[in-house]
Amino acid sequence: DFRGTGKLDLICGEFRDGFTFYENIGTRTAPVYAAGRALVSAGVPVIYVNIASHSEDGTTPGYPDFSTDKASFDTERAGVVAFANMIAQHQAKYDYQSDWNFLLGVQKYDAGDASTNGKNVLRYLSEDLGFAVDPHSHEKNGYNYADVAYLIKANGVEPSHVVGGFIASPADQSKLSYLSTLTHGSKYPTYEWKPEILWGGGTGNHVNESALWISGIWHPKSASSYAVDDPSAPLPVVGHYESGWNGLDQLLALQGEGKLTEGNIYTVTIMSDQPDFTDSYVSAFSAKLDEYADETAAGKIVWATIEETYDAWVDSYGSKASILPWSGTTTADSGPSAHSSTGGSSSGSSLPPKGGSSGSASGGSLLDPSVKANCGNGTCDKLEKTSGLCPTDCS
């Protein structure tokens, strides 16, 4: 009875000098054990790491209309399956976040195959791998967040109530108030879905948004006081920090220096873009996860979905607000911060080594020659949108 609740929990010792706690969420006589989580020594603040990816709508450069392009759908479906299987093999967690575009492709083409145990890709992610499927929406072509949630539901999966990216700044463009009142779809007005957890607050085109790179969970007071906690505010935000491996490395460094506060929750997201899921990308991502095996075994970091992170905040931290702004002492990973509802990529297709960098401190990648060459042609292509370095084309 580890928690003194009268129910028998399980604690397993490991050869790597760690302990895994399996909470009994059933009863004493009919136990049901939750997924294991590492136990850490008192005084070591844990860092919760979320792995997430975006699939954008059909208006985003580089994305086909999946409902009419089966070949592209099949290619990206295979990439999602490979990436998700790799995450599962590492016993990490994953938030799959999609706009309407790919979901329509699932609805039209995906009857399941051997690679997903005969299920469509969304059901496989949710039912077989235990991952989260979150709505992500640019709110274009008549689809709002509730409509995207409807499409997830129509594909046989219960959508989470996590908002997978939103405009948080500038204040006059913020979706904070709007999301707190959203209840029904626009295309599917009889479908009810309400946001419960916000994640991925950013700016349009991810330009000048480092002030939004926050680790922790809190209730934003207002659009103009985003980084101020107000417990009476309707929606909490799970912070993505500087999303990428550098953000995680910075938090680990602060943890090692004793600069994280005991009793506070710390969060960071490792972000990917669905078209990145090539064999080489999946292999490189797997190698990166291997680099954090010691920190994982020691319980210094916990891989969790966004909703699991929020639940831990409520259950283990008493919903105590925790707000750690990005210090600016590390450089951006290889592009902008986490996706907001404007799309883009925060990780790119290359993965810098642990502790390394491939970008600038402003949140944009180094000026790639192809960005420089195309900037000013009047077309906001995917690379320009991702890097945020050509506002002339992507304003």
C-alpha positions as CSV (number, residue, x, y, z in Angstrom):
1,D,0.0,0.0,0.0
2,F,2.5,2.5,-1.2
3,R,0.2,5.5,-1.2
4,G,-1.7,4.6,2.0
5,T,-5.1,4.3,0.2
6,G,-5.8,0.7,1.3
7,K,-5.1,-0.7,-2.2
8,L,-2.1,-2.8,-3.0
9,D,0.3,-1.2,-5.5
10,L,3.3,-2.8,-7.2
11,I,6.9,-1.6,-7.1
12,C,9.4,-3.3,-9.3
13,G,13.2,-3.1,-8.7
14,E,15.4,-2.9,-11.8
15,F,18.9,-4.0,-12.5
16,R,19.6,-0.4,-13.6
17,D,19.2,0.8,-10.0
18,G,15.7,2.1,-10.5
19,F,12.2,1.5,-9.3
20,T,9.0,1.5,-11.3
21,F,5.7,2.2,-9.6
22,Y,2.5,0.6,-10.9
23,E,-0.5,2.4,-9.3
24,N,-3.5,0.2,-8.5
25,I,-6.4,2.2,-10.0
26,G,-8.8,-0.7,-9.3
27,T,-9.7,-2.0,-5.9
28,R,-7.8,-4.1,-3.3
29,T,-9.6,-7.3,-4.3
30,A,-9.8,-6.5,-8.0
31,P,-6.6,-4.7,-8.8
32,V,-6.1,-2.8,-12.1
33,Y,-2.6,-1.4,-12.6
34,A,-1.8,1.8,-14.5
35,A,1.2,2.1,-16.7
36,G,4.4,2.1,-14.7
37,R,6.2,5.3,-13.9
38,A,9.7,5.7,-12.5
39,L,10.2,6.6,-8.8
40,V,12.8,9.3,-8.1
41,S,14.5,10.5,-4.9
42,A,12.8,13.3,-3.1
43,G,14.2,16.6,-4.2
44,V,14.8,15.7,-7.8
45,P,12.2,17.6,-10.0
46,V,11.1,15.4,-12.8
47,I,11.0,16.6,-16.4
48,Y,8.0,15.4,-18.4
49,V,8.8,14.9,-22.1
50,N,6.1,14.9,-24.7
51,I,6.7,13.6,-28.3
52,A,4.3,15.1,-30.8
53,S,3.9,15.5,-34.5
54,H,1.6,17.4,-36.8
55,S,-0.1,16.6,-40.1
56,E,-1.3,19.8,-41.7
57,D,-4.3,20.8,-43.7
58,G,-4.4,20.8,-47.5
59,T,-3.6,24.6,-47.7
60,T,-0.1,24.1,-46.2
61,P,2.7,24.0,-48.7
62,G,4.1,20.5,-49.1
63,Y,0.9,18.7,-48.2
64,P,-1.2,17.0,-50.8
65,D,-5.0,16.5,-50.7
66,F,-4.9,13.1,-49.0
67,S,-8.5,12.4,-49.9
68,T,-7.6,12.4,-53.6
69,D,-4.0,11.3,-53.5
70,K,-3.9,7.7,-52.3
71,A,-0.2,7.2,-53.1
72,S,0.8,10.1,-50.9
73,F,-1.6,8.9,-48.2
74,D,-0.1,5.4,-48.3
75,T,3.5,6.8,-48.0
76,E,2.7,9.0,-45.1
77,R,0.6,6.3,-43.4
78,A,3.6,4.0,-43.5
79,G,5.8,6.7,-42.1
80,V,3.5,7.3,-39.2
81,V,3.3,3.6,-38.4
82,A,7.1,3.3,-38.5
83,F,7.6,6.3,-36.3
84,A,5.0,5.2,-33.8
85,N,6.4,1.6,-33.6
86,M,9.8,3.1,-32.9
87,I,8.4,5.2,-30.1
88,A,6.7,2.2,-28.6
89,Q,9.8,0.1,-28.8
90,H,11.5,2.7,-26.6
91,Q,8.6,2.6,-24.2
92,A,8.0,6.3,-24.7
93,K,4.7,8.1,-25.4
94,Y,3.4,9.9,-28.5
95,D,0.7,12.5,-29.3
96,Y,-0.4,12.2,-32.9
97,Q,-1.9,15.5,-33.9
98,S,-3.7,15.9,-37.2
99,D,-5.8,18.5,-39.1
100,W,-8.7,17.4,-41.3
101,N,-6.6,16.6,-44.4
102,F,-5.0,13.3,-43.4
103,L,-8.1,12.3,-41.4
104,L,-10.2,12.4,-44.6
105,G,-7.6,10.1,-46.2
106,V,-8.0,7.7,-43.4
107,Q,-11.7,7.7,-43.8
108,K,-11.5,7.1,-47.5
109,Y,-8.6,4.7,-47.9
110,D,-7.6,3.0,-44.6
111,A,-9.3,-0.3,-44.1
112,G,-6.4,-1.6,-42.1
113,D,-3.6,-4.0,-43.1
114,A,-1.1,-6.4,-41.5
115,S,1.2,-3.5,-40.3
116,T,-1.6,-2.2,-38.1
117,N,-3.2,-5.5,-37.1
118,G,-6.1,-4.9,-39.5
119,K,-7.0,-1.6,-38.1
120,N,-6.8,1.9,-39.5
121,V,-3.8,3.9,-38.5
122,L,-5.6,6.0,-35.9
123,R,-7.1,2.9,-34.2
124,Y,-3.7,1.2,-34.2
125,L,-2.1,4.2,-32.5
126,S,-4.8,4.4,-29.9
127,E,-5.8,0.8,-29.2
128,D,-2.6,-1.1,-29.9
129,L,0.1,1.3,-28.9
130,G,-1.8,3.3,-26.3
131,F,-0.9,6.7,-27.8
132,A,-3.0,9.9,-27.9
133,V,-4.8,11.2,-30.9
134,D,-5.3,15.0,-30.6
135,P,-7.1,17.3,-32.9
136,H,-4.9,20.0,-34.6
137,S,-6.5,22.7,-36.6
138,H,-5.7,25.7,-38.7
139,E,-9.5,26.3,-38.8
140,K,-9.5,26.7,-42.5
141,N,-11.9,25.3,-45.2
142,G,-14.7,25.5,-42.7
143,Y,-13.2,23.1,-40.2
144,N,-12.8,24.2,-36.6
145,Y,-11.3,22.2,-33.7
146,A,-14.5,20.4,-32.9
147,D,-14.9,19.3,-36.6
148,V,-11.4,17.8,-36.5
149,A,-12.3,16.0,-33.3
150,Y,-15.4,14.7,-35.1
151,L,-13.3,13.2,-37.9
152,I,-11.1,11.5,-35.4
153,K,-14.2,10.0,-33.8
154,A,-15.6,9.1,-37.2
155,N,-12.5,7.0,-37.7
156,G,-13.2,5.0,-34.6
157,V,-11.0,6.7,-32.1
158,E,-12.1,8.8,-29.1
159,P,-10.3,12.2,-29.6
160,S,-8.5,13.7,-26.7
161,H,-9.5,17.0,-25.4
162,V,-6.0,18.5,-26.0
163,V,-5.8,21.5,-28.3
164,G,-2.9,20.5,-30.5
165,G,-1.5,24.0,-31.2
166,F,-3.0,27.5,-31.1
167,I,-2.2,31.2,-31.7
168,A,-1.3,32.7,-28.3
169,S,0.4,35.9,-29.4
170,P,0.0,38.8,-30.3
171,A,-2.8,39.3,-27.9
172,D,-5.2,40.7,-30.5
173,Q,-4.8,37.5,-32.5
174,S,-4.9,35.1,-29.6
175,K,-7.3,32.1,-29.7
176,L,-7.3,31.8,-25.9
177,S,-10.7,33.3,-25.3
178,Y,-12.2,31.6,-28.3
179,L,-11.0,28.1,-27.3
180,S,-12.4,28.5,-23.8
181,T,-15.9,28.9,-25.3
182,L,-15.8,26.5,-28.2
183,T,-18.4,23.7,-27.9
184,H,-19.5,22.5,-31.3
185,G,-18.3,21.9,-34.8
186,S,-18.9,24.2,-37.8
187,K,-19.1,21.7,-40.5
188,Y,-20.6,19.2,-38.1
189,P,-22.7,21.5,-35.8
190,T,-24.4,18.7,-33.9
191,Y,-21.1,17.3,-32.7
192,E,-20.0,18.5,-29.3
193,W,-16.3,18.8,-28.3
194,K,-14.8,21.1,-25.7
195,P,-11.1,21.8,-25.2
196,E,-9.8,20.9,-21.8
197,I,-6.0,21.2,-22.2
198,L,-4.1,23.7,-24.3
199,W,-0.7,23.0,-25.8
200,G,1.6,24.5,-28.4
201,G,0.9,28.2,-28.0
202,G,2.8,30.1,-30.7
203,T,2.7,33.0,-33.1
204,G,1.6,33.1,-36.7
205,N,4.4,31.5,-38.8
206,H,6.3,30.9,-35.5
207,V,8.1,34.2,-35.7
208,N,9.4,36.0,-32.6
209,E,7.7,33.6,-30.2
210,S,10.5,32.7,-27.8
211,A,8.6,34.5,-25.0
212,L,6.0,31.7,-25.3
213,W,8.6,29.0,-24.7
214,I,7.6,28.0,-21.2
215,S,8.2,24.8,-19.3
216,G,5.4,23.9,-16.8
217,I,1.6,24.0,-16.5
218,W,-0.5,26.9,-15.5
219,H,-3.8,28.7,-16.3
220,P,-3.1,31.8,-18.4
221,K,-4.8,34.9,-17.0
222,S,-5.6,36.4,-20.3
223,A,-4.3,36.9,-23.9
224,S,-2.2,39.9,-22.8
225,S,-1.0,38.1,-19.6
226,Y,-0.3,34.7,-21.1
227,A,2.5,33.8,-18.7
228,V,0.6,34.9,-15.6
229,D,-1.3,32.2,-13.7
230,D,-4.9,32.6,-12.8
231,P,-6.4,29.5,-11.1
232,S,-9.9,30.7,-12.0
233,A,-9.1,30.8,-15.8
234,P,-10.9,28.1,-17.7
235,L,-8.1,26.3,-19.6
236,P,-4.7,25.1,-18.5
237,V,-1.6,25.2,-20.8
238,V,1.0,22.4,-20.9
239,G,4.2,24.3,-21.9
240,H,6.3,23.0,-24.8
241,Y,9.4,25.1,-23.8
242,E,12.0,25.3,-26.6
243,S,10.6,22.3,-28.4
244,G,13.3,19.9,-29.4
245,W,16.3,18.1,-28.0
246,N,18.1,21.3,-27.0
247,G,15.2,22.3,-24.8
248,L,15.4,19.0,-23.0
249,D,19.1,19.3,-22.6
250,Q,18.8,22.7,-21.1
251,L,16.2,21.5,-18.5
252,L,18.5,18.5,-17.7
253,A,21.4,20.9,-17.2
254,L,19.3,23.0,-14.8
255,Q,18.1,19.8,-13.1
256,G,21.7,18.7,-12.6
257,E,22.7,22.1,-11.2
258,G,19.9,22.0,-8.7
259,K,18.2,25.0,-10.3
260,L,14.8,23.4,-10.8
261,T,12.4,23.8,-7.9
262,E,11.2,20.8,-6.0
263,G,7.4,20.5,-6.1
264,N,7.1,22.1,-9.6
265,I,6.4,20.3,-12.8
266,Y,8.6,20.8,-15.8
267,T,7.7,20.0,-19.4
268,V,9.2,20.0,-22.9
269,T,8.1,18.7,-26.3
270,I,10.1,17.0,-29.0
271,M,8.2,18.0,-32.1
272,S,8.2,16.4,-35.6
273,D,6.4,17.0,-38.9
274,Q,4.6,14.1,-40.5
275,P,6.3,14.3,-43.9
276,D,9.7,13.9,-42.1
277,F,9.0,10.3,-41.2
278,T,11.4,8.7,-43.7
279,D,13.4,5.6,-42.7
280,S,16.5,7.8,-42.0
281,Y,14.6,10.2,-39.8
282,V,13.0,7.4,-37.8
283,S,16.4,5.8,-37.3
284,A,18.0,9.1,-36.2
285,F,15.1,9.7,-33.8
286,S,15.6,6.3,-32.3
287,A,19.3,6.9,-31.8
288,K,18.4,10.2,-30.0
289,L,16.1,8.4,-27.6
290,D,18.9,5.9,-26.8
291,E,21.0,8.8,-25.7
292,Y,18.5,9.5,-22.9
293,A,18.3,6.0,-21.6
294,D,20.3,6.8,-18.4
295,E,18.1,9.8,-17.5
296,T,15.0,7.8,-18.2
297,A,16.2,4.9,-16.0
298,A,17.1,7.2,-13.2
299,G,13.6,8.8,-13.3
300,K,15.0,12.2,-14.2
301,I,12.8,12.4,-17.2
302,V,9.4,10.8,-17.8
303,W,8.0,10.2,-21.3
304,A,4.3,10.9,-21.3
305,T,1.5,12.1,-23.5
306,I,0.3,15.6,-23.0
307,E,-2.9,14.5,-21.2
308,E,-0.8,12.1,-19.0
309,T,1.4,15.0,-18.1
310,Y,-1.6,17.1,-17.1
311,D,-3.0,14.3,-15.1
312,A,0.3,13.9,-13.2
313,W,0.2,17.7,-12.5
314,V,-3.3,17.3,-11.0
315,D,-2.6,14.1,-9.1
316,S,1.0,14.5,-8.0
317,Y,1.5,18.3,-7.9
318,G,-1.8,19.5,-6.6
319,S,-2.3,21.6,-9.8
320,K,0.3,24.0,-8.5
321,A,1.2,26.5,-11.2
322,S,4.7,26.1,-12.6
323,I,6.1,28.6,-15.1
324,L,9.7,28.5,-16.2
325,P,10.4,30.8,-19.2
326,W,13.1,29.9,-21.7
327,S,16.3,31.4,-20.5
328,G,17.8,32.1,-24.0
329,T,21.0,30.4,-23.1
330,T,20.6,27.6,-25.7
331,T,20.1,27.9,-29.4
332,A,17.0,26.6,-31.2
333,D,17.0,23.1,-32.4
334,S,16.6,23.3,-36.1
335,G,13.7,25.7,-36.6
336,P,10.9,27.4,-34.8
337,S,9.1,26.3,-31.6
338,A,6.2,23.8,-31.4
339,H,3.5,23.9,-34.1
340,S,0.6,26.2,-33.4
341,S,-2.5,26.3,-35.5
342,T,-0.4,27.9,-38.2
343,G,1.5,24.8,-39.0
344,G,5.2,24.5,-39.8
345,S,7.9,22.3,-38.3
346,S,10.0,22.7,-35.2
347,S,12.3,19.8,-35.7
348,G,13.1,19.6,-39.4
349,S,14.4,16.4,-41.0
350,S,17.8,16.5,-39.4
351,L,18.5,15.7,-35.8
352,P,21.5,17.5,-34.1
353,P,23.6,15.5,-31.6
354,K,22.7,15.6,-27.9
355,G,23.7,19.0,-26.6
356,G,24.3,20.3,-30.1
357,S,22.6,22.8,-32.3
358,S,21.7,23.5,-35.8
359,G,19.9,26.8,-35.5
360,S,19.9,30.4,-34.1
361,A,18.8,31.7,-30.8
362,S,16.0,33.6,-32.4
363,G,14.1,30.4,-33.1
364,G,14.8,30.2,-36.8
365,S,17.3,27.8,-38.5
366,L,20.5,29.1,-40.0
367,L,19.8,30.8,-43.4
368,D,19.7,27.9,-45.7
369,P,20.7,28.8,-49.3
370,S,17.4,27.5,-50.6
371,V,15.5,29.9,-48.3
372,K,17.7,32.8,-49.4
373,A,17.3,31.9,-53.1
374,N,13.5,31.7,-53.0
375,C,12.7,34.5,-50.6
376,G,10.9,37.3,-52.3
377,N,9.3,35.3,-55.1
378,G,5.8,35.8,-53.6
379,T,5.3,32.1,-52.6
380,C,5.5,30.9,-49.0
381,D,7.0,27.5,-49.6
382,K,7.3,24.9,-46.8
383,L,11.0,25.7,-46.1
384,E,10.3,29.4,-45.8
385,K,7.3,28.7,-43.5
386,T,9.3,26.3,-41.4
387,S,12.3,28.5,-40.9
388,G,10.4,31.8,-40.4
389,L,13.1,33.6,-42.3
390,C,11.2,35.0,-45.2
391,P,8.4,37.2,-43.8
392,T,8.1,38.9,-47.2
393,D,6.6,35.7,-48.6
394,C,5.0,34.3,-45.5
395,S,3.4,37.4,-43.8
